[in-house]
């Protein structure tokens, strides 16, 4: 979802086992989502970067997630 509130509402309602989070999402607040979710739910979070830019890869590293997918993701 491009809407952070929609995504959060969906996650709260469905409580999935795995959540994918784009490190290079245009909304910078999405980078706080993993820590929030990990405090609230037993969920595995996989961070990924869609673009092969240095900024995207740096954002992915900064998230410090246990599971990360580096570009290109296919």
C-alpha distances in whole Angstrom, upper triangle without the diagonal:
4,5,7,9,7,6,9,11,10,11,14,15,14,16,15,17,15,12,11,10,10,13,13,10,12,11,14,13,11,14,15,13,15,18,17,16,19,21,20,19,21,18,18,15,15,15,15,15,14,17,21,22,24,21,18,21,22,19,18,22,22,19,22,20,22,20,19,19,20,20,20,18,19
4,6,9,8,8,11,13,12,14,16,17,18,19,18,20,18,14,13,11,10,13,12,8,8,8,12,12,10,13,15,13,16,19,18,17,20,22,21,21,23,20,20,17,17,15,15,15,14,16,20,20,22,19,17,20,21,18,18,21,21,19,22,21,23,22,20,19,20,20,21,19,20
4,6,5,6,9,10,11,12,14,16,17,18,18,20,19,15,14,13,13,15,14,11,10,9,12,11,10,13,14,12,15,18,16,16,20,21,20,20,22,20,21,18,18,17,18,18,17,20,23,23,25,22,19,22,23,19,20,23,22,19,23,22,24,23,22,22,23,23,24,22,24
4,5,5,6,9,10,11,12,14,15,16,16,18,17,13,13,11,12,13,14,10,11,8,10,8,7,11,11,9,12,14,12,13,16,17,16,17,20,17,18,16,16,15,16,17,17,20,23,23,24,21,19,21,21,17,18,21,19,17,20,19,22,21,20,21,22,23,24,22,24
4,5,5,6,9,10,11,12,14,15,16,19,18,15,15,14,15,17,17,14,14,11,13,11,10,14,13,10,14,15,13,13,17,17,16,17,20,18,19,17,19,18,20,21,21,24,27,27,28,25,22,25,25,21,21,24,22,20,23,21,24,23,23,24,26,26,27,25,27
4,5,5,6,9,10,11,12,14,15,18,17,14,15,14,15,18,18,15,15,13,16,13,12,16,15,12,15,17,15,14,18,19,17,17,20,18,19,17,19,18,20,21,21,23,27,27,29,26,23,26,26,22,22,25,24,21,24,22,25,23,23,24,25,26,27,24,26
4,5,5,6,9,10,10,11,12,14,13,10,11,10,12,15,16,13,14,12,14,12,10,13,13,10,12,15,13,11,15,16,15,14,17,14,16,14,15,15,16,18,18,21,24,25,26,24,21,23,23,20,19,22,21,18,21,19,21,20,20,20,22,23,24,21,23
4,5,5,6,9,10,10,11,14,13,11,12,12,14,16,18,15,16,14,15,12,10,13,12,8,11,13,10,9,13,13,11,12,15,13,15,13,16,16,18,20,21,23,27,27,28,25,22,24,24,20,20,23,21,18,20,18,20,20,20,21,24,25,26,24,25
4,5,5,6,9,10,12,15,15,13,15,15,17,20,21,18,19,17,18,15,14,17,15,12,14,16,13,11,15,16,13,13,16,15,17,16,19,19,21,23,23,27,30,30,31,28,26,28,28,24,24,26,25,22,24,22,24,23,23,25,27,28,29,26,28
4,5,5,6,8,9,13,13,11,13,14,16,19,21,18,19,17,19,17,14,17,17,13,14,17,14,12,15,17,14,13,15,14,16,15,17,18,20,22,22,25,29,29,31,28,25,27,28,24,23,26,25,22,24,21,23,21,22,23,25,26,27,24,25
4,5,5,5,6,10,10,8,11,12,15,18,20,17,20,17,19,16,13,15,15,11,12,14,11,9,12,13,11,9,12,10,12,12,14,16,18,20,21,25,28,29,29,27,24,25,26,22,21,24,23,19,21,18,19,18,19,21,24,25,26,23,24
4,6,5,9,11,13,11,15,15,18,20,23,20,22,20,20,17,15,17,16,12,13,14,11,9,12,12,9,9,11,11,14,14,17,19,21,24,25,28,31,32,32,30,27,28,28,25,24,26,25,21,23,20,21,21,22,24,27,28,30,27,28
4,6,9,12,14,13,16,17,20,23,25,22,24,22,23,20,18,21,19,16,16,18,15,13,15,16,12,11,14,13,16,17,19,21,23,26,26,30,33,34,35,32,29,31,31,28,26,29,28,24,26,23,24,23,25,26,29,30,31,28,29
4,6,9,11,11,14,16,19,22,24,22,24,22,24,21,19,21,20,16,16,18,16,13,15,16,13,11,12,11,14,15,17,19,21,24,25,28,31,33,34,32,28,29,30,27,25,28,27,24,25,22,22,21,23,24,27,28,29,26,26
4,7,9,9,13,15,18,21,23,22,24,22,23,20,18,19,18,14,14,15,13,10,12,13,10,7,9,8,11,12,15,17,20,23,24,28,30,32,32,30,27,28,29,25,23,26,25,21,22,19,19,19,20,22,25,27,28,25,26
4,6,7,10,13,17,19,22,20,23,22,23,20,17,18,18,14,13,16,15,11,12,14,12,9,9,7,9,10,12,15,17,21,22,25,28,30,30,29,25,26,27,24,22,24,24,20,21,17,17,16,18,19,22,24,25,22,22
4,7,10,13,17,19,22,21,25,23,24,22,18,19,18,15,13,15,15,11,11,14,13,9,7,5,6,9,11,14,17,20,22,25,27,29,30,28,25,25,26,23,21,23,23,19,19,16,15,14,16,17,21,23,24,21,22
4,7,10,13,16,19,18,21,21,21,19,16,16,16,13,11,14,14,11,11,14,14,11,9,6,5,6,7,11,13,16,18,22,24,25,26,25,21,21,23,20,17,19,20,16,17,13,13,11,13,14,17,19,20,17,18
4,6,10,13,15,14,18,17,17,16,12,13,13,10,9,12,12,9,10,14,13,11,11,7,6,5,6,8,11,14,15,19,21,23,24,22,19,19,20,17,15,17,18,14,15,12,13,11,12,13,16,18,19,16,17
4,7,10,12,12,15,15,15,15,11,12,13,10,9,13,14,12,13,16,16,14,14,10,9,6,5,6,7,10,12,15,17,19,20,19,15,16,17,15,12,15,16,13,14,11,12,10,9,10,13,14,15,12,14
4,6,9,8,12,12,12,11,8,8,10,8,8,11,12,11,13,16,16,15,16,12,11,7,6,5,6,9,10,13,16,17,18,16,12,13,15,11,10,13,13,10,12,10,12,11,9,10,12,13,15,13,16
4,5,5,9,10,10,11,8,8,11,10,10,14,15,14,16,19,20,19,19,16,14,10,9,6,5,6,7,10,13,13,15,13,9,11,12,9,8,12,12,10,13,12,14,12,10,10,11,11,13,11,14
4,6,9,10,8,10,8,6,10,10,10,13,15,15,16,19,20,20,21,17,15,12,10,6,6,5,8,10,12,12,12,10,7,8,9,6,5,9,9,7,10,10,14,12,10,10,10,11,13,13,16
4,6,8,8,11,9,9,13,13,14,16,18,18,20,22,23,23,24,21,19,15,13,10,8,6,7,7,10,9,10,8,5,8,9,7,8,11,11,11,14,14,17,16,13,12,11,11,13,13,16
4,5,7,9,7,8,12,12,13,16,17,17,19,21,22,22,23,20,19,15,14,11,10,8,9,10,13,13,14,11,9,12,13,10,11,14,14,12,16,16,19,17,15,14,14,14,15,15,18
4,6,9,8,10,13,14,16,18,19,19,22,24,24,25,26,23,22,19,18,15,14,12,11,12,15,14,15,12,11,14,14,12,13,17,16,15,19,19,22,21,18,18,17,17,18,18,21
4,5,6,8,10,11,14,16,16,17,19,21,21,22,24,22,21,18,17,15,15,14,14,15,18,17,18,14,13,16,16,12,14,17,15,14,18,18,22,21,19,19,19,19,21,20,23
4,5,6,8,10,12,14,14,16,18,19,20,22,24,21,21,17,17,14,14,13,15,15,18,16,16,12,12,14,13,10,12,14,12,11,15,16,20,19,18,18,18,19,21,21,24
4,5,6,7,10,11,11,13,15,16,17,19,21,19,19,16,16,14,15,15,17,18,21,19,19,16,15,17,16,12,14,16,13,12,15,16,19,19,18,19,20,21,23,22,25
4,5,5,8,10,10,11,14,15,16,17,19,16,16,12,13,11,12,13,14,16,19,18,18,15,13,15,15,11,12,14,12,10,14,13,17,16,15,16,17,18,20,19,22
4,5,7,8,10,11,13,14,16,17,18,16,15,12,12,9,11,12,14,16,18,17,17,13,12,13,12,8,9,11,9,7,10,10,14,14,13,15,16,17,20,19,22
4,6,6,6,9,10,11,13,15,17,15,15,12,13,12,14,15,18,20,22,21,20,17,16,17,15,12,12,14,11,8,11,11,15,16,15,18,19,21,23,22,25
4,6,5,6,9,10,11,12,14,12,12,10,12,11,13,15,17,20,22,22,22,19,17,18,17,13,13,15,13,10,12,11,14,15,15,17,19,20,23,21,24
4,5,5,6,9,10,10,11,9,9,7,9,9,12,14,17,20,21,22,21,19,17,17,16,13,12,13,12,8,10,8,11,11,12,15,17,19,21,20,22
4,5,5,6,9,10,12,11,11,9,12,12,15,17,20,23,24,24,23,21,19,19,18,15,14,14,12,9,10,9,12,13,15,18,20,22,25,23,26
4,6,5,6,9,11,11,12,11,14,14,17,19,22,24,26,26,26,23,21,22,21,17,17,18,16,12,14,13,15,16,17,20,22,25,27,25,28
4,5,5,6,8,7,9,9,12,13,16,19,21,24,26,27,26,24,21,22,21,18,17,18,17,13,14,12,14,15,16,19,21,24,26,23,26
4,6,6,7,6,8,8,12,13,17,20,22,25,27,27,27,25,22,22,21,19,17,18,16,13,13,11,12,13,15,18,21,24,26,24,26
4,6,8,9,12,12,15,16,20,23,26,28,30,30,29,27,25,25,24,21,20,20,18,15,15,14,15,17,19,22,25,27,30,27,30
4,7,9,12,13,16,18,21,24,26,29,31,32,31,29,26,27,26,23,22,23,21,18,18,16,17,18,20,23,26,29,30,28,30
4,6,9,11,14,16,20,23,25,29,30,31,31,29,26,26,26,23,22,23,22,18,18,15,16,17,19,22,25,27,29,26,28
4,7,10,13,16,20,23,25,29,30,31,31,29,27,26,26,24,21,22,22,18,18,15,14,15,18,20,24,26,28,25,27
4,6,10,13,16,19,22,25,27,28,28,26,23,23,24,21,18,20,20,16,16,12,12,12,15,17,20,23,24,21,23
4,7,10,13,17,19,22,24,25,25,24,21,20,21,19,16,17,18,14,13,10,9,8,11,13,17,20,21,18,20
4,6,10,13,16,19,20,22,22,20,17,17,18,15,12,14,14,11,11,7,8,7,9,11,14,17,19,16,18
4,6,10,13,16,17,19,19,18,15,14,16,13,10,12,14,10,11,7,8,5,5,7,11,13,15,12,15
4,7,10,13,14,15,16,14,11,11,12,10,7,9,11,8,9,7,9,6,5,6,9,11,13,11,14
4,7,9,11,13,13,13,9,9,11,9,7,10,12,10,11,10,11,9,6,5,6,7,9,8,11
4,6,7,9,10,10,6,7,9,8,6,10,12,11,13,12,14,12,8,7,6,6,8,8,11
4,7,9,12,11,8,9,12,11,10,13,15,15,17,16,18,15,12,9,8,6,7,7,10
4,5,9,9,6,8,11,11,11,14,15,16,18,18,20,17,14,11,9,6,7,9,12
4,7,8,7,7,10,11,11,13,15,16,18,18,20,18,14,11,8,5,7,10,12
4,5,5,6,9,10,11,13,14,16,18,19,21,19,16,14,11,9,10,13,16
4,5,5,6,9,10,11,12,14,16,18,20,19,15,14,11,11,13,15,19
4,6,5,6,9,10,10,12,15,17,19,19,15,15,12,12,14,16,20
4,5,5,6,9,10,11,13,14,17,16,12,11,9,9,11,13,16
4,5,5,6,9,10,11,13,15,14,10,10,7,8,11,12,16
4,5,5,6,9,10,13,15,15,12,13,10,12,14,16,20
4,5,5,6,9,11,14,14,11,12,11,12,15,16,19
4,5,5,7,8,11,10,7,9,8,10,13,13,17
4,5,6,8,10,11,8,10,9,12,15,16,19
4,5,8,12,13,11,13,13,15,18,18,22
4,6,9,10,9,12,12,15,18,17,21
4,7,9,8,12,13,16,19,18,22
4,5,6,10,12,15,18,17,20
4,7,10,13,16,19,17,20
4,7,10,13,15,13,16
4,6,10,12,11,14
4,7,8,7,10
4,6,7,10
3,5,8
4,6
4
